[in-house]
Amino acid sequence: MRCPFCSADDDKVVDSRPADDAAAVRRRRECLGCGRRFTTHERVEELPLVVAKRSGDLVPFEPLKLRTGIEHAVAGSAIDDAAIDALAHEVEEKARAAGPEVRSETIGLAVLEGLRQLDLVSYMRFASVYKGFDTVDDFEAELVELQKSTEPKGRLA
Ligand SMILES: [Zn+2]
């Protein structure tokens, strides 16, 4: 670390302690050139999250894009901004946990999972874009799947 006084780049650490709620380490250093002391702060570099698209392209993860996608899916529903924020945040957390490289499918599925619990219409709308349904048949097949899995158990036919 270059000494701010004499520009020598040889020093020894004389003290090291956690700072900023342990998110950083504060180090007291002593310059071996001039003997003066200075302080450095070291923190973990935030890892960039990269999304692997179906085409194979790698693009940087954009939280705003994710939020906009969810927003479009829930437009006109009773889902409010706070719920959208919560879902976007939850999906981002999942993506970061799976990172530093995450497949776009993984993100899409996490959104679908969240929407499915929030609002069925929004879920279908997002699914149509995300899963690329072209026909009503595709939609209906998905609906049938959905009803199967949400049907109360033990009901008489
Ligand atoms: Zn120095």
Residues whose N, C-alpha, C, O or C-beta is under 5 A from the ligand:
A	BS01	ZN	C3 F5 C6 S7 A8 C31 G33 C34 G35
